[in-house]
């Protein structure tokens, strides 16, 4: 029921409880932290240590109780997520990788494998992808602007035909639905695919 987020003041991480109170705030001991994902068990989170003025940086494991930070990878990453035994991340330039990873470890346990190229990114630290708990990945290529699913077997399939200005795909917690918004001549709406 809590919601963790990156704060604007000091680049720290805070928790908003269901009653609307901010009960935990971790002040960044280093340049700005961009919260990526609270990991299973709610003790640790993935974050990107991105200096102000940049949209990427190294990935860290953040202890949500103590604020302790351990570097997972020094590679520059725009965004990173954990799913089904893998750290999935997008680097500047839009290449997506997956490396074996266990949520409580501060390092990957094997070499990364390239999943996709040309993943749409913004200069403000947003990569247009989402991961489901079962390992399914949805992402938006820069060109053509379509929506693609990739699974653990390496299969890819286009989800929606036609070129759209897609934004922010997000899987439901059970991985069965995907919300996405896109801009059309009628405006910008959110759609749920199941």
NUVEXZA-981013 format. One line per 10 residues: number of its first residue (from 1); their letters; for each residue x, y, z negated of N, C-alpha, C. Coordinates in steps of 0.02 Angstrom, whole numbers, plus 50000, padded with zeros to 5 digits. Each point is the difference from the previous one (the first is absolute). Last residue first. Layout:
BEGIN
NUM) A) X:Y:Z:X:Y:Z:X:Y:Z; ...
//
This chain:
BEGIN
194) XXXXXXXXXX) 49740:49670:51146:50000:49938:49961:50005:49940:50046; 50037:50292:49976:49999:49941:50044:50000:49938:49956; 49933:50276:49975:50021:49939:49966:49992:49941:50047; 50036:50288:50019:49965:49939:50021:50027:49942:49959; 49989:50291:50003:50030:49940:49973:49957:49941:50020; 50034:50251:50130:49960:49957:49957:50041:49941:49975; 50000:50256:50140:50044:49951:49969:49961:49961:49948; 49903:50121:50235:50030:50018:49936:50047:49945:49976; 49882:50002:50214:49948:50012:49951:50027:50021:49932; 50140:49938:50185:49965:50062:50019:49944:50017:49951
184) XXXXXXXXXX) 50191:49860:49892:49968:49993:50065:49967:50066:50017; 50186:49873:49814:49970:50062:50025:49972:49986:50070; 50036:49825:49781:50027:50026:50062:49960:50060:50024; 50057:49808:49778:49964:50058:50027:50032:50020:50066; 49967:49766:49832:50043:50041:50043:49960:50060:50023; 50000:49755:49833:49972:50066:50014:50051:50038:50042; 49948:49728:49960:50049:50052:50011:49963:50065:50011; 49960:49729:49887:49976:50059:50036:50057:50051:50005; 50034:49790:49893:49950:49981:50051:49974:50059:50041; 50160:49982:49800:50030:49992:50066:49951:49984:50056
174) XXXXXXXXXX) 49974:50054:49753:49998:49930:50019:50028:49987:50070; 49990:50225:49906:50040:49957:49956:49999:49925:50019; 49967:50174:50199:49964:49991:49937:50041:49953:49955; 50125:50149:50188:49964:49938:49988:49962:50004:49935; 50079:50202:50174:50005:49974:49932:49959:49937:49994; 50110:50204:50189:49967:49936:49989:50011:49976:49928; 50042:50237:50126:49995:49972:49933:49962:49934:49994; 49969:50128:50233:50037:50023:49941:49987:49952:49942; 49969:50040:50298:49989:49964:49938:50043:50029:49944; 49909:50065:50246:50046:50033:49954:49988:49970:49931
164) XXXXXXXXXX) 49960:49864:50236:49968:50045:49952:50055:50033:49959; 49953:49829:50232:50047:50044:49966:49961:50048:49955; 49929:49741:50081:49994:50072:50014:50047:50040:49956; 49909:49767:49909:50021:50019:50067:49991:50076:50008; 50047:49853:49773:49951:50043:50033:50029:50021:50067; 50121:49840:49881:49936:49996:49964:49946:50041:50034; 50233:49860:50081:49970:50066:49999:49931:49994:49970; 50208:49833:49943:49940:50009:50041:49974:50071:49991; 50224:49810:49948:49975:50068:50002:49935:50001:50040; 50177:49811:49858:49949:50016:50050:49977:50073:49993
154) XXXXXXXXXX) 50157:49871:49858:50029:50041:50052:49951:50017:50056; 49966:49881:49785:50026:49955:50052:50033:50039:50057; 49888:50107:49814:50063:49970:49979:50030:49954:50051; 49841:50198:50090:49995:49953:49944:50068:49967:49987; 49877:50240:50110:50056:49953:50005:49994:49953:49941; 49839:50195:50147:50009:49955:49943:50061:49956:50015; 49917:50258:50095:50027:49933:50012:50003:49962:49933; 49891:50231:50143:50006:49969:49935:50019:49928:50010; 50056:50230:50157:49951:49947:49990:50007:49975:49927; 50113:50182:50175:49968:50007:49934:49944:49949:49994
144) XXXXXXXXXX) 50222:49958:50156:49936:50035:50002:49968:50000:49931; 50184:50063:49951:49972:49997:50068:49995:49928:50022; 50045:50044:49774:50000:50070:50023:49969:50005:50070; 49920:49802:49836:50059:50019:50040:49995:50073:50022; 49892:49877:49781:49982:50040:50059:50065:50016:50037; 49919:49785:49823:50039:50061:50012:49977:50034:50064; 49959:49784:49800:49969:50042:50052:50044:50061:50010; 50029:49734:49891:50022:50070:50005:49960:50033:50056; 49995:49765:49824:49979:50032:50062:50019:50074:49997; 50030:49844:49815:50056:50011:50045:49981:50030:50067
134) XXXXXXXXXX) 49860:49956:49798:50017:49937:50033:50056:50007:50051; 49906:50189:49874:50032:49952:49954:50022:49935:50033; 49994:50220:50152:49949:49964:49961:50036:49951:49954; 50081:50247:50120:50010:49928:49991:49944:49971:49958; 50056:50228:50177:49972:49975:49938:50014:49925:49997; 50076:50252:50143:49993:49927:49994:49969:49983:49933; 50108:50218:50122:49932:49978:50013:49996:49923:50000; 50162:50184:49865:50003:49953:50056:49931:49969:50006; 50112:50232:49878:49943:49955:50009:50013:49957:50061; 50130:50198:49907:50006:49938:49962:49940:49956:50003
124) XXXXXXXXXX) 50041:50213:50120:49988:50011:49928:49998:49936:49960; 50023:50027:50245:50059:50028:49968:49992:50011:49925; 49874:49800:50136:49997:50073:49998:50064:50025:49966; 49929:49765:50153:50021:50030:49937:49990:50076:50004; 49944:49745:50139:49987:50071:49993:50019:50024:49930; 50116:49793:50130:49945:50012:49953:49993:50075:49990; 50161:49868:50145:49954:50052:50024:49940:50009:49954; 50109:49761:49992:50032:50064:50016:49946:50050:50015; 50012:49754:49847:49972:50042:50054:50045:50061:50010; 50065:49811:49859:49930:49982:50015:49975:50039:50061
114) XXXXXXXXXX) 50253:49911:49892:49962:50054:50031:49930:49975:50018; 50152:49913:49792:49981:49982:50068:49960:50058:50029; 50196:49970:49786:49936:50022:50027:49990:49975:50071; 50146:49868:49804:50005:50052:50051:49931:50020:50027; 50017:49913:49746:50019:49974:50066:50002:50056:50050; 49925:50026:49772:50036:49936:49993:50018:49969:50067; 49964:50264:49879:49970:49951:50045:50042:49936:49995; 49978:50171:49791:50037:49988:50062:49961:49951:50043; 49947:50063:49770:50022:50064:50028:50045:49989:50061; 49784:49852:49880:50072:50005:50014:50017:50068:50029
104) XXXXXXXXXX) 49777:49906:49944:50036:50021:49940:50075:50010:50012; 49840:49926:50177:49981:50064:49970:50041:50023:49941; 50097:49855:50206:49957:49983:49943:49986:50063:49961; 50081:49939:50271:50003:50041:49940:49952:49974:49947; 50110:49983:50278:49976:49962:49942:50010:50039:49936; 49965:50136:50226:50054:49963:49967:49971:49962:49942; 49928:50148:50243:49977:49963:49941:50059:49960:49973; 49945:50235:50173:50038:49942:49980:49965:49965:49943; 49967:50203:50212:49974:49967:49941:50038:49935:49989; 50042:50253:50133:50011:49928:50000:49976:49971:49934
94) XXXXXXXXXX) 50000:50243:50071:49942:49957:50010:50012:49926:50003; 50127:50221:49957:50004:49975:50068:49947:49948:50015; 50084:50024:49754:49993:50056:50046:50012:49975:50071; 49918:49806:49850:50056:50047:49998:49986:50060:50045; 49846:49808:49857:50009:50034:50064:50056:50051:49990; 49919:49752:49869:50016:50071:50000:50010:50026:50071; 49932:49781:49815:49988:50023:50068:50012:50075:50001; 50058:49773:49841:50001:50073:50000:49995:50021:50073; 49912:49756:49892:50042:50041:50044:49994:50074:49984; 49870:49808:49904:50070:49980:49998:50047:50041:50042
84) XXXXXXXXXX) 49758:50045:49993:50011:49929:50012:50073:49980:50003; 49975:50255:49997:49945:49953:50014:50028:49930:50007; 50066:50284:49942:50011:49930:49985:49939:49960:50020; 50111:50248:50095:49946:49964:49965:50023:49928:49987; 50090:50271:50088:50014:49930:49984:49941:49971:49963; 50094:50231:50166:49953:49969:49954:50020:49927:49990; 50152:50145:50104:49945:50048:49999:49947:49976:49951; 50274:49949:49992:49934:49974:50015:49949:50056:49998; 50288:49940:50005:49947:50051:50001:49934:49969:50022; 50191:49859:49866:49979:50018:50068:49947:50055:49997
74) XXXXXXXXXX) 50100:49884:49809:50023:50068:50017:49980:50022:50070; 49880:49821:49818:50037:50006:50062:50019:50073:50012; 49914:49927:49790:49989:49937:50036:50041:50000:50064; 50030:50137:49755:49999:50004:50073:49992:49930:50030; 49908:50098:49760:50052:49957:50027:49994:50001:50076; 49910:50146:49762:50000:49990:50073:50058:49955:50019; 49832:50075:49769:50064:49977:50027:49993:49985:50074; 49824:50068:49840:50025:50047:50050:50066:49980:50031; 49847:49886:49831:50060:50036:49977:50023:50055:50048; 49800:49870:50046:49999:50013:49927:50058:50044:49979
64) XXXXXXXXXX) 49969:49920:50226:49947:50048:49984:49994:50014:49925; 50207:49930:50170:49967:49972:49942:49949:50052:49976; 50106:49964:50253:49987:50046:49946:49963:49964:49944; 50163:49956:50230:49953:49966:49956:49994:50044:49939; 50072:50084:50259:50018:49983:49931:49944:49959:49968; 50112:50093:50257:49944:49970:49964:50023:49980:49930; 50100:50206:50168:50006:49931:49977:49939:49978:49961; 49954:50189:50180:50054:49991:49951:50004:49927:49980; 49846:50212:50151:50024:49932:49991:50056:49999:49948; 49892:50198:50092:49943:49954:49998:50021:49928:49990
54) XXXXXXXXXX) 50100:50266:49930:50008:49940:50042:49938:49957:49993; 50032:50204:49879:50015:50019:50069:50011:49941:50046; 50045:49964:49744:49954:50051:50026:50022:50021:50069; 50070:49755:49925:50016:50069:49982:49950:50049:50032; 49951:49744:49936:50007:50044:50059:50016:50070:49978; 49967:49733:49921:50035:50058:49972:50017:50046:50058; 49800:49809:49965:50053:50024:50044:50030:50062:49967; 49865:49773:49891:50001:50072:50015:50057:50014:50047; 49844:49787:49867:50048:50019:50052:49994:50075:50011; 49943:49870:49763:49974:50028:50062:50058:50009:50049
44) XXXXXXXXXX) 49919:49859:49747:50049:50030:50047:49965:50028:50061; 49873:49901:49824:50059:50023:49962:50048:50039:50044; 49783:49877:50056:49995:50071:49980:50059:50025:49959; 49928:49781:50117:50019:50002:49931:50001:50070:49971; 50039:49970:50262:49959:49956:49957:50027:49999:49928; 50065:50221:50128:50007:49928:50013:49955:49959:49954; 49984:50254:50113:50005:49969:49934:49999:49925:50012; 50081:50188:50183:49954:49946:49982:50014:49978:49928; 50095:50205:50108:49979:49958:50056:49946:49950:49980; 50110:50257:49918:49972:49936:49979:49974:49962:50061
34) XXXXXXXXXX) 50195:50185:49982:49937:49990:50036:49974:49930:49982; 50182:50192:49886:49979:49931:50010:49933:49999:50035; 50217:50193:49974:49929:49980:50007:49989:49925:50012; 50240:50060:49901:49956:50036:50045:49932:49965:50008; 50100:49933:49778:50036:50011:50062:49955:50040:50046; 49920:49930:49797:50068:50013:49976:50046:50016:50059; 49720:50026:49960:50055:49974:50042:50067:50020:49971; 49780:49958:49853:50033:50055:50034:50059:49971:50039; 49762:49895:49913:50071:49985:50004:50032:50056:50041; 49762:49959:49853:50033:50038:50052:50074:49987:49996
24) XXXXXXXXXX) 49737:49917:49903:50072:49985:50008:50027:50045:50054; 49774:50022:49936:50027:49972:49939:50073:49982:50005; 49784:50157:50102:50067:49978:50021:50035:49977:49937; 49725:50003:50047:50058:50023:49962:50065:49975:50032; 49765:49946:50063:50024:50063:50027:50061:50029:49964; 49880:49783:49973:49965:50054:49966:50024:50069:50023; 50100:49794:50080:49930:50005:50024:49961:50057:49967; 50266:50031:50018:49957:49948:49974:49928:50010:50023; 50250:50069:50103:49935:50028:49984:49955:49943:49978; 50281:50043:50017:49943:49954:50001:49937:50038:49979
14) XXXXXXXXXX) 50259:50068:50123:49952:50006:49945:49944:49949:50008; 50271:50083:50087:49944:49954:50009:49954:50006:49940; 50185:50188:50117:49992:49943:49957:49941:49957:50019; 50105:50222:50082:50005:49938:50039:49996:49938:49957; 49980:50246:49942:50058:49961:49982:50008:49934:50037; 49772:50107:50021:50047:50033:49955:50056:49952:49981; 49819:49929:50136:50033:50054:50037:50053:50034:49957; 49924:49734:49978:49980:50068:49981:50038:50051:50042; 49913:49735:50043:50058:50044:49998:49977:50070:49984; 49862:49774:49917:50012:50046:50056:50065:50039:49990
4) XXXX) 49809:49787:49906:50067:50029:49995:50012:50044:50061; 49776:49900:49861:50024:50023:50065:50068:50033:49989; 49821:49807:49865:50042:50060:50001:50024:50015:50071; 49866:49806:49933:49961:50061:50000:50041:50063:50000
//
